Amino acid sequence: MGMFDDIKCKKELPLNDELKAAGIKWEDTSFQTKDLENCLLHYTILEDGRLVENVVEREYIHYTEEEKKSKDRKPWDLFKDVKITNEYDKFLEHHGVINFYTGIDYTDEESFWVEFNAYFIYGKLDKIELVKCEKQKSRTLCNKEWEEKRKLDDTKLSSRIKGLLRKLGWSFCWRKVSNFFYQVSNASSKIRMFIIRYLI
């Protein structure tokens, strides 16, 4: 999937009748876009049509050498603490199209996949258009179906046998068998070379 940025739109979106009836708070909805920096930055299209980057400046507090050696510290804990020092909106002079999209569950069974294009002319929003609106199965329903399929697969005889063999160390056994045949192959190769050199 790759990196992306988040974007919110405070400007009124061009919604079709289905999306209007869904009762979603679009101004609070976080969309994704790949048309900006793709660095997990946060942007907002303001009500007046300007594009801003929501900048958050942080101070990273590093571990001391003694703390780095501590057994309590996890290897993925790169910093002891991160403090937010400043937050502000930086206005951007973007010129071009920004495609932004999201999937929204609005019932237990259905979700919407929506895409919009926002057209900017030197930092000022010209228009927003609805590019795509598709109904799909909700993530909850997809996860439930996947879980049921997995449980059904687990009850099959082949899955039970694989699980049992895994518990018994089947891969370890196959590794031993593979190594044995590798050694037999090497030995037969040496015998063959001996026959070619000295007996023929």
N, C-alpha and C positions, 0 to 999 in steps of 0.2 A: 504494500500500500504506500509506503514512503511517508515523508514528512508533509506537514500541512500547517496552516494557520487557522485560528478561530476568528470568526467575524460575527458581530451582532448588527442588526439593522433596526434602528429606531424610526426610520422613515417608513411610511405606510407601504406595505407590499401589495402588488397586484394579485390578489387571490381570486381563485374561481369560487363558485357557489359551494362546492363540497368543502373546501378549505375554510371558508368563512363560517360554515355551519359546524365545523369541528370544535370550535371554542378553544383554540390554542392561543396562548399569549405569545404572539410572534415577536414582539419587541424584546422579550426575555430569552428567546430561543437562540442557542449558540449553533452557528453553521460552520462548516469547514470550507476552506478554499485552498487551491494550489496555485493561484494566480498572483500571489504576493511573495513574501520571502521564504516560505516553507521552513520556518524555524520555530514553530509552536508559539508564535507571537499572537497577540490579541488586538483586534481591530474593531472599530465601530463606525457604521454609517449613521451620522447624526440626523436629526429631524430636518435640519436645514440643508442636508445633502452633502456636507463635508465628510471626508474620510479621515479618521484619526487612528493613530496607533496608541494603544493603552500601554504606556511605558512604565515598567516597574524596575526601579534600581534597587539592587540588593548588596548587602555586605556579607561576605563569606568568611566565617570564623573557622580557621584550620585547627586541627588537632596538634598538640605539642608532640615532640618525639616520644616522650614517656606515654602519653595517651594513645599513640599509634600502636604501641606494643601491648596495650591492655587486651586481655582476653574477652572483655565485655564488648569491645568495639567490633562491629561486623565489617567485613572487607568492603562492602558496598557503601558504607558510611564515609563519603568523601570529606564531608565537612562536619565540624562539631555543631555548628548552628548557622542559620541563614536569617539575617534580619532585613526587613524591608526598610530602606532609608528614604525613598522618595517615590511618589507615584504622580504621573501627569499624562495629559493627552498631547501627542505631537501631531499637528496637522500635516497632511501629506498632499503633495501636488500630483496625484496619480492621474495618468492619462492612458485610458484604455478600458478593457472590459474585465470585470471580476465575476467569475462564475462561483457561486456559493450554493451549498447543498446540505441536506440533512435527512435523516430518517426519523419519523416521529410516530410512536405508538399512541393511538388515540382510543382504541378499545383493546380488550384482551386478545382479540383475534386478528385485528387489522392495524396496519400502519400506513403512513404516507411516505413516499420518497419524493422530495421536492427539490427542484433546482431553479435558481434565479440567475439572471445576468444583470449586473449593474454597469451602466456605461458612464464613464467619467471623462470629462473634458477639462484637462489641466486643473485637477483637484475639485471640480464641481460636478455633482451628479447630474447627468442629463435625463436618464430614465432607468427604470428597473422593469424587467419583463420576466414573466413566468415561463421557464423553458420546459420543465417537465413536472408532471404530477401523476404519480402512479400509486395505486393501491397494492399493498403487498401483505403477506402474512406478518403478524407482529413478531418481534424478537422473542417474546414470551412463548408464543405458539411454536415457533421454530425450535427453540430450546427444548420445549416439552416433547415435540416429535422426535428430535434427535435422541433425547434421553430414553424414550420408549423404544426406539430402534436399537439403541445400545443394549438395553436390558433384554430385548428379544434375541439379539445376537449372542449375548452371554449365556442364554439358556440352550443354544444349539450345542449338539454333541461335539462338533469340531472345536468350538470355542472352549468348551470344558476341557477337552483333551489338551489344547494348547496351554490353557491356564495351569493344568496339572503338571505338564512338562516344564513349564516356566518355573513352577515352584520347586520341582525336582532338580533344577539346574540343567535343563535340556541344552541350553547354549553352551554351557561348560562341557557337556558330553560331546556335542558336535565339534567343539574346538579340539578336543582330544582326538576324535576320530579323524578330523581333517589333518591334524599334525601327523598322525600315524601314517596316513596315505601319502602325505608329502614326503616323509622319510623313506617310505617304501619306493616311491617314485625316484627319489635321489639315489637310493641304493641300486635300483635296477638300471638307472642311467650310468652309474659307475661300472657296473658289471658289463653292460653293453660296450662301453668304451674300452674296457680291459680286453674283451673278446675281439674287438676290431683291431686293437693295437698288437696284441700278442699271439692270438690264435688263428687269425685269418691270413 
